[in-house]
Amino acid sequence: MLRDSSKTAAAHSVFSRHSLFLVCTLATSLALSGCGVTVIRTQHAAPVPAEVRWVLLPFANHSEAPQCAERVEAMTETLLRMRGVSRLVTYAAEPADDRKDLRRTLLGDGERDAMRDMAWAKSQGFVYAISGSVEEWRYRSGLEGEAAVGISVRVIDLSHDKVIWSASGTDTGPAHEAVSGTALRLIDQLLAGLEFR
């Protein structure tokens, strides 16, 4: 009986050490990953051609941070070019005016602007348009002050006026990471779901 109980105790000790090792490994990997929480929702679509004419339309800014939509557009353009979308043109919207953007939000002019942008893109012969919105762009309050971003991206087939792919997500960066760094990582993850042929 003593021999059996000592075997059980030894087995329990080995199991405990193994469990402790797994918990420590998991904790270390979470710490190295920055403890960020990423939530992504994607509407999948068939692969789209990268060689046709693409246009990057203005992103809507639904956050309280000024000019973050322009930053997201610049990051999206870079990441798309890295994925082989070489015939990409950025729509030259008029310079952002925060008071004007607020009036557009209150009066519903943003939707009219989007319709105007789409009409322009069609008239120029673009095949696909990519656009989206910034929902969150801030540092969360607290000691750590983690960066928090929320971004949505969509691809529109201009010949059919149809959204053929969309993705949205939120991400929280580690302490002391710039919001732009968290945003770049999130956009890269969102665009990873867009397949090209």
C-alpha positions as CSV (number, residue, x, y, z in Angstrom):
1,M,0.0,0.0,0.0
2,L,2.8,2.4,0.8
3,R,4.5,1.5,-2.5
4,D,1.2,2.3,-4.4
5,S,0.7,5.6,-2.6
6,S,4.3,6.6,-3.3
7,K,3.8,5.9,-7.0
8,T,0.6,7.9,-7.0
9,A,2.4,10.8,-5.2
10,A,5.3,10.6,-7.7
11,A,2.9,10.6,-10.7
12,H,0.9,13.5,-9.2
13,S,4.2,15.4,-8.7
14,V,5.2,14.8,-12.3
15,F,1.7,15.8,-13.6
16,S,1.9,19.0,-11.4
17,R,5.3,19.9,-12.8
18,H,4.1,19.3,-16.4
19,S,1.0,21.4,-15.8
20,L,3.1,24.2,-14.3
21,F,5.4,24.0,-17.3
22,L,2.4,24.3,-19.7
23,V,0.9,27.3,-17.7
24,C,4.3,29.0,-17.7
25,T,4.7,28.5,-21.4
26,L,1.3,29.8,-22.1
27,A,1.9,32.9,-19.9
28,T,5.2,33.6,-21.6
29,S,3.7,33.3,-25.1
30,L,0.9,35.7,-24.1
31,A,3.4,38.2,-22.7
32,L,5.6,38.0,-25.8
33,S,2.5,38.6,-28.0
34,G,1.7,41.8,-26.1
35,C,-1.4,40.4,-24.6
36,G,-3.3,42.0,-27.5
37,V,-6.9,40.9,-28.1
38,T,-7.8,40.7,-31.8
39,V,-11.4,40.1,-33.0
40,I,-11.9,39.8,-36.7
41,R,-15.0,39.1,-38.8
42,T,-14.6,38.5,-42.5
43,Q,-17.1,38.0,-45.4
44,H,-15.2,35.7,-47.6
45,A,-15.2,35.9,-51.4
46,A,-13.6,34.2,-54.4
47,P,-10.1,35.4,-55.2
48,V,-10.0,38.8,-57.0
49,P,-7.5,39.8,-59.8
50,A,-4.7,42.0,-58.6
51,E,-3.6,43.3,-62.0
52,V,-6.8,45.2,-62.8
53,R,-7.4,48.9,-62.0
54,W,-8.1,49.5,-58.3
55,V,-8.9,52.7,-56.5
56,L,-8.5,53.4,-52.8
57,L,-11.5,55.6,-51.7
58,P,-11.6,57.7,-48.5
59,F,-12.2,55.9,-45.2
60,A,-14.8,57.3,-42.9
61,N,-13.7,58.4,-39.5
62,H,-16.2,57.4,-36.8
63,S,-13.6,57.8,-34.0
64,E,-12.8,60.9,-32.0
65,A,-9.2,61.1,-33.2
66,P,-8.6,63.6,-36.1
67,Q,-7.1,62.4,-39.3
68,C,-6.7,58.8,-38.3
69,A,-8.7,57.7,-41.4
70,E,-5.9,59.2,-43.6
71,R,-3.4,57.2,-41.7
72,V,-5.4,54.0,-42.2
73,E,-5.7,54.7,-45.9
74,A,-1.9,55.1,-46.2
75,M,-1.3,51.9,-44.4
76,T,-3.9,50.1,-46.5
77,E,-2.3,51.4,-49.7
78,T,1.2,50.1,-48.7
79,L,-0.1,46.7,-47.7
80,L,-2.1,46.3,-50.9
81,R,0.9,47.1,-53.0
82,M,2.9,44.6,-51.0
83,R,0.3,42.0,-52.0
84,G,0.7,42.7,-55.7
85,V,-2.0,45.3,-56.3
86,S,0.2,47.5,-58.5
87,R,-2.4,49.4,-60.5
88,L,-3.8,51.1,-57.4
89,V,-4.8,54.8,-57.5
90,T,-5.6,56.8,-54.3
91,Y,-8.6,59.1,-54.7
92,A,-7.5,62.6,-54.0
93,A,-10.2,63.8,-51.6
94,E,-10.3,67.3,-50.4
95,P,-8.3,68.0,-47.3
96,A,-10.0,66.9,-44.1
97,D,-11.5,69.6,-41.9
98,D,-12.6,68.2,-38.5
99,R,-15.4,70.7,-38.2
100,K,-16.6,69.9,-41.7
101,D,-16.4,66.2,-40.9
102,L,-18.5,66.7,-37.8
103,R,-21.1,68.6,-39.9
104,R,-21.1,65.8,-42.4
105,T,-21.7,63.3,-39.7
106,L,-24.5,65.3,-38.2
107,L,-26.2,66.1,-41.5
108,G,-25.6,62.8,-43.2
109,D,-23.4,64.3,-45.9
110,G,-20.9,61.4,-45.5
111,E,-23.2,59.1,-47.5
112,R,-23.6,61.6,-50.3
113,D,-19.8,62.0,-50.4
114,A,-19.4,58.2,-50.7
115,M,-21.9,58.1,-53.5
116,R,-20.0,60.9,-55.3
117,D,-16.7,59.1,-54.8
118,M,-18.2,55.8,-56.2
119,A,-19.6,57.6,-59.2
120,W,-16.2,59.2,-59.9
121,A,-14.5,55.8,-59.6
122,K,-16.8,54.3,-62.1
123,S,-16.4,57.1,-64.6
124,Q,-12.6,56.6,-64.5
125,G,-12.9,53.0,-65.4
126,F,-11.7,51.4,-62.2
127,V,-12.8,47.8,-61.6
128,Y,-12.6,47.5,-57.9
129,A,-12.7,50.0,-55.1
130,I,-11.5,49.5,-51.5
131,S,-12.8,51.6,-48.7
132,G,-13.7,51.3,-45.1
133,S,-14.0,53.1,-41.8
134,V,-12.2,53.7,-38.5
135,E,-14.4,52.9,-35.5
136,E,-11.8,53.3,-32.7
137,W,-8.4,54.9,-32.5
138,R,-7.3,55.7,-28.9
139,Y,-5.3,54.9,-25.8
140,R,-7.4,53.3,-23.2
141,S,-7.4,54.9,-19.8
142,G,-5.5,53.3,-17.0
143,L,-1.9,52.7,-15.9
144,E,-0.9,50.7,-19.0
145,G,-2.7,52.9,-21.5
146,E,-3.0,50.2,-24.2
147,A,-3.6,51.3,-27.8
148,A,-7.0,50.3,-29.0
149,V,-8.2,50.3,-32.7
150,G,-11.3,49.2,-34.6
151,I,-11.2,49.2,-38.4
152,S,-13.5,47.9,-41.2
153,V,-12.4,47.4,-44.8
154,R,-14.5,46.4,-47.9
155,V,-13.9,45.7,-51.5
156,I,-16.6,46.9,-54.0
157,D,-17.1,45.5,-57.5
158,L,-17.8,48.8,-59.3
159,S,-19.4,47.2,-62.3
160,H,-22.1,45.6,-60.2
161,D,-22.3,48.1,-57.3
162,K,-21.7,45.2,-54.9
163,V,-19.5,44.6,-51.9
164,I,-17.7,41.4,-52.6
165,W,-15.5,41.2,-49.6
166,S,-15.4,42.8,-46.2
167,A,-13.6,42.5,-42.9
168,S,-13.7,44.3,-39.6
169,G,-11.8,43.9,-36.4
170,T,-10.6,45.3,-33.2
171,D,-7.2,45.0,-31.6
172,T,-5.5,46.1,-28.4
173,G,-1.8,46.6,-28.4
174,P,0.6,46.0,-25.6
175,A,1.5,48.9,-23.2
176,H,3.5,51.7,-24.7
177,E,2.8,50.6,-28.3
178,A,1.7,53.4,-30.6
179,V,-1.8,53.3,-31.9
180,S,-0.5,53.3,-35.4
181,G,1.5,50.2,-34.7
182,T,-1.5,48.4,-33.5
183,A,-3.5,49.6,-36.5
184,L,-0.9,48.4,-39.0
185,R,-0.9,45.0,-37.4
186,L,-4.8,44.9,-37.5
187,I,-5.0,46.0,-41.1
188,D,-2.4,43.4,-42.2
189,Q,-4.5,40.7,-40.5
190,L,-7.7,42.0,-42.1
191,L,-6.2,42.0,-45.6
192,A,-4.8,38.6,-45.1
193,G,-8.3,37.3,-45.6
194,L,-8.5,38.9,-49.1
195,E,-7.2,36.5,-51.7
196,F,-5.8,37.6,-55.0
197,R,-5.3,35.7,-58.3
